[in-house]
Amino acid sequence: MPLHAHLWDLVHGQTSGDLLFNWGSGYGVPFLPDLFGSLLNPFSWLVVLFPRGWVGPAVLLATLLSIGLATALMTVFLGRLHDGSPWLRGLLAVGYGLCGWVPADAAGTPARMWGLVSLPLLCLAFDLALRRERWVLGALAVAAAWAADFSTAATATLGAALVLLLRLALAAGRPFGERLRALGRAAAMTVVGVGLTAPVLTVGFRSGADAQPVTVYRPGTPGLADYLAGTLPGQLSERGLPNVFIGVLGLLLVAALPFHRAVPWRERAGWWVLLVLAASAFVWRPTFLTWHVATAPEGNPYRATFVLSGLLTMAAWSCLARRPDLFALAGGVAGVAVVAVLAAQGRGPVRPVSWVLLGVGVPLAVAALLLELPRRRREATAALAFLVLAGSSWTTAAVTVPRGQVSDGAGVRAARAAVRGADRWPAGRTDPGPQRFTTNDPLLIGGEGGAYDSGYLPAVTAQTLHALGAGWSQQGRQTQSMADPVGQALLAVSGVLDPQLTVRRLAAPPLVTVHAPTVLDTSSVWSRRQALLGATVYRIPVPEPFGSPAPADHGSSGWSVPPSPPDGGPPGFTVSCAPGSTAYFYGPWFAGTVTGPGGGFTSTGRQNATAMPVRPLGTVPADGLVRLELRATAASQVPALPVACLDEAALTAAVQRLTATGAVAVSAGGHTISARLPGGSAATAVFALPVVPGWRCAVDGGPERAPQSAEGLLAVPLGAGASRVACDYRQPGLMAGLAVTAAALAVLLTVLAGSRYQRRRLSRG
């Protein structure tokens, strides 16, 4: 929802960024990777036709339309595999459109849902290659699949290629040379179609390489019983196994296929071999990586599952198209029974909904299919329609995974109104603050904060904010806003949204400040902050450990804090600070309860998954001693200097000095930022902006150069003196992708012109 809300703002001109850059999230991050990765499902753009408050229903509509289109395309493709009733094809296609992957893993993510569309779309494109028809249309179909979501499109392309290979293998009367030419046409169609969408790939791959790294999923080897349980309708995998069910009708027909004597044995064997190989490939690491373009996904490890569901649907149609007889149906019932018995022996229980659907659905499906024999097809189709629609509805309701939603619409509207009413960008940032509604609040309610949740979050952004004391989760793929006065000053936050949904004003320097060269210690989060401020604002005491057992000193690498004994006092530290100053604690990986002069709070740090931000401990008492108790729930690490005491008067003076010597005026475009400096400013201009790859800067209209880094923030050397500095963001990988697209488009137009010329020549005689 936040991404779609931001898309609405972009189209309606109600945000500060553009398609290339997002000023609101992560204190400034590229936006094109998110656009390419999450917003190119054509149905996503329907959001701009709704009022902004209807973003949620618009996302739901995009999901439903994707399901509908995928179902329709699968219905058409099944007719290309074998002639047969469009009503029966449609009923099987419903099983594909509502396969287990859809409600359990993909619903609510329109980009991912486009993969469901891509499989039958690519199968139809390759069918054109097989029939030697409309090559250009096929290439455009490939482009449509890859443009909307290249990760699922790659999976769908592999699945469609396997179907094409099977069809060629089963085409006994087709000469071998013609089969090779069909493969060549399909391959060329794919290359040109993918080339048309090259910017999506080049930007995605480059941004992925620059993104914060995370630990990837390593597939295990599931038991056969647990794997087969996923084929039962309504059975939701809880141990990271594929959700592949396609309903009672599809399962029965797949099980009946080996016994259907009207289907040639080569076709029966071919489909079953393909199903077994595909199912095995999902859980064997080398082929698992092949399904995922050699990169294991960080989120759902089985994002390719819809391909297996599609193959099951096609195999089911191969059986149904030839009207299975009593022998085939009896074999199918026996096969379903074996699957059910094996599934019941698995590590997890089969859900009651699965037993009900099997107990009622299988007899009803058999009876309806037997009605086909004496040609009572209306009654049979009606019975099958009832089975499919009722069963699919119940199954979908039973397995739909609840997803986080913005529950308080009035709260979101109030927060957005407050932030927009107080926004001063680019004179300063108005930070939406903690993640109240979503992990991407700046996209949802506006402002310019540090919160950002994305698989494309730049590593520079994550590491810079972490090094300066901000929190993160998901191994750094989800950053948080600065939550203390010094961190907010460093990022030019001049207003922050309070829990009462009102904006509190803060004293902050401008977005661009000028710094003289200094040599300062940057070994701790406190010293790094002071280096950027150019002033000493903290007293950083050496901690004295206490407790039994006490924290163990590991020198510069920090302290090990043991778990607190249940019957004794917790370990901790004693430090000495100026009375009346404010003590702060930084223990990003600490898990447990922290207690200081102002009370206690719970910390949920876990290295490297969840990092806690700088947190206040309270006012230093009159004796100047701060007792910090750390009641750890597990063995934890804290930095060598976990406590610092802030001199607020010194911070105020530092902010005033940076304001006096910093930018006179700052202006920002969609992906540009410039500052007018006091005359003759020397040394280095530092932008309160992570120096993500792609920035180019110029001083006083001179040549553009890559900026430098000041503790991770964008820095531009000014030389002897300057009055203006300007920076422009260029998305890495975009120009290379556009060049490939231009070449692919030239090939497509050449083929189109050649085919028209040939048709005219043939028509003339």
Residue pairs with C-beta under 8 A, 6 or more apart in sequence:
1 55
1 56
1 59
1 405
1 406
1 438
1 444
2 438
2 439
2 440
2 441
2 443
2 444
3 34
3 38
3 39
3 440
3 443
4 39
4 44
4 47
4 55
4 58
4 59
5 52
5 55
5 443
5 444
6 15
6 22
6 24
6 31
6 443
6 444
7 35
7 39
7 44
7 45
7 47
7 48
8 14
8 47
8 48
8 50
8 52
8 55
9 15
9 52
9 446
10 17
10 18
10 19
11 48
12 48
12 52
15 23
15 24
15 446
16 23
16 24
16 425
16 426
16 448
16 668
16 670
17 23
17 24
17 31
17 670
17 671
18 31
18 669
18 670
18 671
19 31
19 32
19 35
19 670
20 30
20 31
20 32
20 670
20 671
20 729
20 730
20 731
21 28
21 29
21 30
21 31
21 670
21 671
21 729
22 28
22 29
22 30
22 31
22 34
22 443
23 425
23 426
23 448
23 668
24 442
24 443
24 446
24 447
24 448
24 449
25 440
25 442
25 443
25 449
25 450
25 451
25 452
25 454
26 450
26 451
26 452
26 457
26 458
26 461
26 465
26 479
26 690
27 429
27 448
27 449
27 450
27 461
27 465
27 491
27 688
27 689
27 690
28 448
28 689
28 690
28 692
29 452
29 454
29 457
29 458
29 461
29 690
29 692
30 207
30 456
30 458
30 692
30 694
30 729
30 731
32 203
32 207
32 731
32 734
33 203
33 204
33 207
33 208
33 454
33 456
34 454
34 456
36 150
36 199
36 200
36 203
36 204
37 111
37 149
37 151
37 204
37 455
37 456
38 44
38 109
38 110
38 111
39 45
39 111
40 111
40 114
40 147
40 148
40 149
40 200
41 62
41 66
41 110
41 111
41 113
41 114
41 148
41 149
42 148
43 61
43 62
43 65
43 66
43 110
44 59
44 62
44 110
44 111
46 58
46 61
46 62
46 65
47 55
47 58
47 59
47 62
49 58
50 57
50 58
53 409
53 413
56 405
56 406
59 108
59 110
60 108
62 110
62 113
63 107
63 108
63 109
63 110
63 113
66 110
66 113
66 114
66 116
66 117
67 97
67 98
67 102
67 113
67 116
68 97
69 117
70 96
70 97
70 113
70 116
70 117
70 119
70 120
71 90
71 93
71 94
71 96
71 97
72 93
73 117
73 120
73 121
73 124
74 92
74 93
74 96
74 97
74 119
74 120
74 310
74 313
75 86
75 89
75 90
75 93
76 120
76 124
77 120
77 123
77 124
77 127
77 314
78 84
78 89
78 92
78 93
78 313
78 314
78 317
78 321
79 86
79 89
80 123
80 124
80 127
81 167
81 314
81 317
81 318
81 321
82 317
82 318
82 321
82 322
83 321
84 317
84 320
84 321
85 377
85 381
87 381
87 385
88 320
88 321
88 381
88 384
89 317
91 249
91 381
91 384
91 385
91 388
92 246
92 249
92 250
92 253
92 313
92 316
92 317
92 320
93 313
94 247
94 388
94 389
94 392
95 246
95 247
95 249
95 250
95 313
95 316
95 388
95 392
96 116
96 120
96 246
96 250
96 309
96 310
96 313
97 116
98 247
98 392
98 395
98 396
99 243
99 244
99 245
99 246
99 305
99 306
99 309
99 310
99 313
100 230
100 235
100 236
100 237
100 242
100 243
100 244
100 245
100 246
100 305
100 309
100 399
101 116
101 242
101 243
101 244
101 302
101 305
101 306
101 309
102 113
102 116
102 306
102 396
103 395
103 396
103 399
103 400
103 401
104 236
104 237
104 243
104 399
104 400
104 401
105 112
105 243
105 300
105 302
105 303
105 305
105 401
106 112
106 113
106 115
106 116
106 303
106 306
107 113
107 400
107 401
107 403
108 403
111 148
111 149
111 152
112 149
112 152
112 303
114 145
114 148
114 149
114 152
114 153
115 149
115 151
115 152
115 153
115 155
115 156
115 303
115 306
116 306
117 145
117 148
118 145
118 146
118 148
118 149
118 152
118 153
118 156
118 157
119 156
119 159
119 160
119 306
119 307
119 310
120 310
121 141
121 144
121 145
121 156
122 141
122 142
122 145
122 153
122 156
122 157
122 159
122 160
123 160
123 163
123 164
124 141
125 137
125 138
125 139
125 141
125 142
125 160
125 186
125 189
125 193
126 138
126 160
126 161
126 163
126 164
126 186
126 189
128 134
128 135
128 137
128 138
128 189
129 135
129 138
129 164
129 182
129 185
129 186
129 189
130 164
130 167
130 168
130 182
130 186
132 182
132 185
135 185
135 188
135 189
135 751
135 755
136 748
136 751
136 752
136 755
138 186
138 189
138 193
139 189
139 192
139 193
139 196
139 748
140 193
140 196
140 748
141 193
142 157
142 189
142 190
142 192
142 193
142 194
142 196
143 193
143 194
143 196
143 197
145 153
145 156
145 157
145 193
146 153
146 154
146 157
146 193
146 194
146 196
146 197
146 200
146 201
147 196
147 197
147 200
150 197
150 200
150 201
150 204
151 292
151 293
151 297
151 303
152 303
152 304
152 306
154 292
154 293
155 291
155 292
155 293
155 303
155 304
155 306
155 307
156 306
156 307
157 190
158 290
158 291
158 307
159 278
159 304
159 307
159 310
159 311
161 186
162 274
162 278
162 311
163 274
163 311
163 314
164 182
164 183
164 186
165 183
166 270
166 271
166 274
168 174
168 179
168 182
168 183
169 270
170 264
170 266
170 267
170 270
171 179
172 266
191 744
192 744
192 747
192 748
193 744
194 201
194 744
195 740
195 741
195 743
195 744
195 747
196 741
196 744
196 745
196 748
197 741
198 736
198 737
198 738
198 739
198 740
198 741
198 744
199 733
199 734
199 737
199 738
199 741
200 737
201 737
202 733
202 734
202 736
202 737
202 740
203 731
203 732
203 733
203 734
203 737
204 733
205 733
206 732
206 733
207 456
207 458
207 732
207 733
208 295
208 455
208 456
210 458
210 459
210 460
210 692
210 693
210 732
211 455
211 456
211 457
211 458
211 459
211 477
212 457
212 458
212 459
212 461
212 462
212 463
212 475
212 476
212 477
213 459
213 475
214 298
214 474
214 475
214 476
214 477
215 298
215 475
216 295
216 296
216 297
216 298
217 240
217 296
217 297
217 298
217 301
218 285
218 296
219 282
219 283
219 284
219 285
219 288
219 296
219 301
220 240
220 283
221 283
222 239
222 241
222 283
223 346
223 347
224 342
225 342
225 343
225 344
225 345
225 346
225 347
226 237
226 239
226 241
226 343
226 346
226 347
226 348
227 241
227 242
227 279
227 283
228 339
228 342
228 343
228 346
229 235
229 237
229 241
229 343
229 346
229 348
229 350
230 237
230 241
230 242
230 243
230 244
230 245
231 244
231 245
231 251
231 312
231 339
232 245
232 251
232 339
232 340
232 343
232 350
232 354
232 357
232 358
233 245
233 247
233 248
233 251
233 353
233 354
233 357
233 358
233 361
233 391
233 395
234 245
234 351
234 353
234 354
234 357
234 394
234 395
234 398
234 399
235 245
235 343
235 350
235 351
235 354
235 399
236 243
236 351
236 398
236 399
236 401
237 243
238 348
239 347
239 348
240 301
240 302
241 302
242 279
242 282
242 302
242 305
242 308
243 302
243 305
243 399
244 279
244 305
244 308
244 309
244 312
245 251
245 309
245 395
246 309
246 312
246 313
246 316
247 361
247 388
247 391
247 392
247 395
248 357
248 358
248 361
248 362
248 365
248 387
248 391
249 316
249 361
249 365
249 384
249 387
249 388
249 391
250 312
250 313
250 316
251 312
251 336
251 339
252 329
252 332
252 333
252 336
252 362
252 365
252 366
253 315
253 316
253 317
253 319
253 320
253 324
253 332
254 275
254 312
254 315
254 316
254 319
254 332
255 331
255 332
255 333
255 334
255 335
255 336
255 339
256 319
256 324
256 328
256 329
256 331
256 332
256 335
257 263
257 268
257 271
257 272
257 315
257 316
257 318
257 319
257 328
257 332
258 268
258 272
258 331
258 335
259 327
259 328
259 330
259 331
259 332
260 268
260 319
260 322
260 324
260 325
260 328
261 325
261 327
261 328
262 322
262 323
262 324
262 325
262 328
263 318
263 319
263 322
267 318
268 318
271 311
271 314
271 315
271 318
272 315
274 311
274 315
275 308
275 311
275 312
275 315
278 307
278 308
278 311
279 308
280 287
281 287
281 288
281 290
281 291
282 288
282 291
282 302
282 304
282 305
282 308
288 296
289 295
289 296
291 304
291 307
292 303
292 304
297 303
298 455
298 477
299 455
319 328
320 369
323 369
323 372
323 373
324 332
324 369
325 373
326 370
326 373
329 366
329 369
329 370
332 366
333 362
333 366
336 358
336 362
340 350
340 358
343 350
344 350
351 398
353 394
353 395
353 398
357 391
357 394
357 395
361 387
361 391
364 383
364 386
364 387
365 384
365 387
367 383
368 379
368 380
368 381
368 383
368 384
368 387
369 380
369 384
371 377
371 379
371 380
371 383
372 380
404 438
406 412
406 437
406 438
406 444
408 437
411 436
411 437
411 501
412 437
412 444
412 445
414 501
415 432
415 436
415 437
415 441
415 445
415 497
415 501
416 444
416 445
416 446
418 497
418 501
418 502
418 503
419 430
419 432
419 445
419 446
419 447
419 497
419 503
420 446
421 503
422 430
422 495
422 503
422 505
423 430
423 446
423 447
423 448
423 495
424 430
424 494
424 495
425 448
425 668
426 511
426 666
426 667
426 668
426 673
427 494
427 510
427 511
427 666
428 492
428 493
428 494
428 495
428 508
428 510
428 511
429 447
429 448
429 449
429 491
429 492
429 493
429 494
429 495
429 508
429 511
429 688
430 446
430 447
430 448
430 493
430 494
430 495
430 496
430 497
430 503
431 447
431 448
431 449
431 450
431 481
431 482
431 488
431 493
431 495
431 496
431 497
432 441
432 442
432 445
432 446
432 447
432 449
432 451
432 481
432 497
433 441
433 449
433 481
433 483
433 496
433 497
433 498
434 480
434 481
434 483
435 441
435 451
435 480
436 499
437 444
437 445
438 444
438 453
439 451
439 453
439 478
440 451
440 452
440 453
440 454
441 447
441 449
441 451
442 448
442 449
442 451
442 452
447 497
449 481
450 465
450 470
450 479
450 480
450 481
450 482
450 491
451 478
451 479
451 480
451 481
452 461
452 478
452 479
453 474
453 477
453 478
453 479
454 477
455 477
457 476
457 477
457 478
457 479
458 690
458 692
458 693
459 476
460 690
460 691
460 692
460 693
460 712
461 479
461 690
461 692
462 472
462 476
462 477
462 479
463 476
463 712
464 690
464 691
464 711
464 712
464 713
465 472
465 479
465 480
465 482
465 690
465 712
466 472
466 476
466 479
466 588
466 611
467 525
467 528
467 711
467 712
468 482
468 487
468 490
468 525
468 528
468 529
468 532
468 711
468 712
469 482
469 484
469 486
469 487
469 525
469 529
469 586
469 613
469 614
470 479
470 480
470 481
470 482
470 483
470 487
470 613
471 479
471 480
471 483
471 588
471 610
471 611
471 612
471 613
472 478
472 479
472 480
472 610
472 611
473 480
473 609
473 610
473 611
474 609
475 608
475 609
476 608
476 611
480 613
481 493
481 496
482 488
482 490
482 491
482 493
482 613
483 613
483 614
483 615
484 584
484 613
484 614
484 615
484 616
485 506
485 646
485 648
485 651
486 529
486 533
486 537
486 538
486 614
486 646
486 651
487 529
487 613
487 614
488 496
488 506
488 508
489 506
489 507
489 508
489 509
489 533
489 651
489 654
489 655
490 529
490 532
490 533
490 688
490 713
491 688
492 508
492 509
492 510
492 511
492 688
493 506
493 508
494 505
494 506
494 507
494 508
495 503
495 504
495 505
495 506
496 503
496 504
496 506
497 503
497 504
498 504
507 652
507 655
507 656
508 655
509 655
509 658
509 659
509 662
509 688
510 658
510 659
510 662
510 663
510 666
510 675
511 663
511 666
511 673
511 675
511 687
511 688
511 689
512 662
512 663
512 666
512 673
512 675
512 677
512 685
512 686
512 687
512 688
512 725
513 658
513 661
513 662
513 663
513 685
513 686
513 688
514 661
514 662
514 663
514 677
514 678
514 681
514 682
514 683
514 684
514 685
514 686
514 718
515 532
515 534
515 683
515 684
515 685
515 686
515 710
515 715
516 534
516 682
516 683
517 683
517 684
518 531
518 534
520 527
520 530
520 531
521 527
521 531
522 528
522 531
522 711
523 556
524 540
524 639
524 640
524 641
525 586
525 614
525 639
526 538
526 540
526 586
526 641
526 644
527 540
528 711
529 537
529 538
530 536
530 537
530 538
531 711
532 686
532 710
532 711
532 713
533 651
533 654
533 658
534 654
534 657
534 658
535 650
535 653
535 654
535 657
536 650
537 646
537 647
537 650
537 651
537 654
538 644
538 645
538 646
538 647
539 577
539 578
539 581
539 644
539 645
539 647
540 641
540 643
540 644
541 575
541 576
541 577
541 641
541 643
541 644
541 645
542 575
542 641
543 559
543 573
543 574
543 575
543 628
543 641
543 642
543 643
544 573
544 574
544 575
545 551
545 553
545 559
545 571
545 572
545 573
546 571
546 572
546 573
546 574
547 568
547 569
547 570
547 571
547 572
548 568
548 569
548 571
549 562
549 571
550 571
551 559
551 560
551 561
551 562
551 571
551 572
551 573
551 630
551 638
552 559
552 560
552 562
553 559
554 560
554 640
555 640
556 640
557 640
558 637
558 638
558 639
558 640
558 642
559 637
559 638
559 639
559 640
559 642
560 635
560 636
560 637
561 571
561 590
561 592
561 630
561 632
561 635
561 636
561 637
561 638
562 571
562 632
562 635
563 632
563 633
563 634
563 635
564 570
564 571
564 592
564 630
564 631
564 632
564 633
569 629
570 593
570 595
570 629
570 630
570 631
570 632
571 629
571 630
571 632
572 595
572 627
572 628
572 629
572 630
573 627
573 628
573 630
573 642
573 643
574 625
574 626
574 627
574 628
575 583
575 625
575 626
575 628
575 643
575 645
576 624
576 625
576 626
577 583
577 620
577 624
577 626
577 643
577 645
578 620
578 624
578 645
578 647
579 620
579 621
579 622
579 623
579 624
580 619
580 620
581 619
581 620
581 645
581 646
581 647
581 648
582 616
582 617
582 618
582 619
582 620
582 645
582 646
582 648
583 596
583 597
583 616
583 617
583 618
583 619
583 620
583 626
583 628
583 643
583 644
583 645
583 646
584 614
584 615
584 616
584 617
584 643
584 644
584 645
584 646
585 594
585 596
585 614
585 615
585 616
585 617
585 628
585 642
585 643
586 612
586 613
586 614
586 615
586 638
586 639
586 642
586 643
586 644
587 594
587 603
587 605
587 612
587 630
587 636
587 638
587 639
587 642
588 605
588 607
588 611
588 612
588 613
588 639
589 605
589 606
589 607
589 608
589 611
589 612
589 636
589 637
589 638
590 603
590 605
590 612
590 630
590 632
590 636
590 637
590 638
591 603
591 604
591 605
591 606
591 632
591 633
591 634
591 636
592 602
592 603
592 630
592 631
592 632
592 633
592 634
592 636
593 600
593 601
593 602
593 603
593 629
593 630
593 631
594 600
594 601
594 602
594 603
594 615
594 617
594 628
594 629
594 630
594 631
595 628
595 629
595 631
596 617
596 618
596 626
596 627
596 628
596 629
597 617
597 618
597 619
597 620
597 621
597 626
597 627
598 616
598 617
598 618
598 619
599 618
600 629
601 615
603 612
603 615
604 610
604 612
605 611
605 612
605 636
607 637
617 626
617 628
617 643
620 626
620 645
626 643
626 645
628 642
628 643
630 636
630 638
661 678
661 681
662 677
663 675
663 676
663 677
663 685
664 675
664 676
664 677
664 678
665 675
665 676
666 673
666 674
666 675
666 676
667 673
667 674
667 675
668 674
671 728
671 729
672 726
672 727
672 728
672 729
673 687
673 689
673 726
673 727
674 724
674 725
674 726
674 727
675 685
675 687
675 724
675 725
675 726
676 723
676 724
677 685
677 718
677 722
677 723
677 724
677 725
678 723
679 721
679 723
680 721
680 722
680 723
681 718
681 721
681 722
681 723
682 718
682 719
682 720
682 721
682 722
683 717
683 718
684 708
684 710
684 715
684 716
684 717
684 718
685 715
685 716
685 718
685 722
685 725
686 710
686 713
686 714
686 715
687 707
687 713
687 714
687 715
687 716
687 727
688 713
689 713
689 714
690 712
690 713
690 714
691 707
691 708
691 709
691 712
691 713
691 714
691 715
693 732
694 729
694 730
694 731
694 732
695 706
695 707
695 714
695 727
695 728
695 729
695 730
696 704
696 705
696 706
696 707
696 727
696 728
696 729
696 730
697 704
697 705
697 706
697 707
697 714
697 716
697 725
697 726
697 727
697 728
698 704
698 705
698 725
698 726
698 727
699 716
699 717
699 718
699 719
699 722
699 724
699 725
700 722
700 723
700 724
700 725
701 724
701 726
704 728
707 714
707 715
707 716
707 727
708 715
708 716
708 717
709 715
714 727
716 725
716 727
718 725
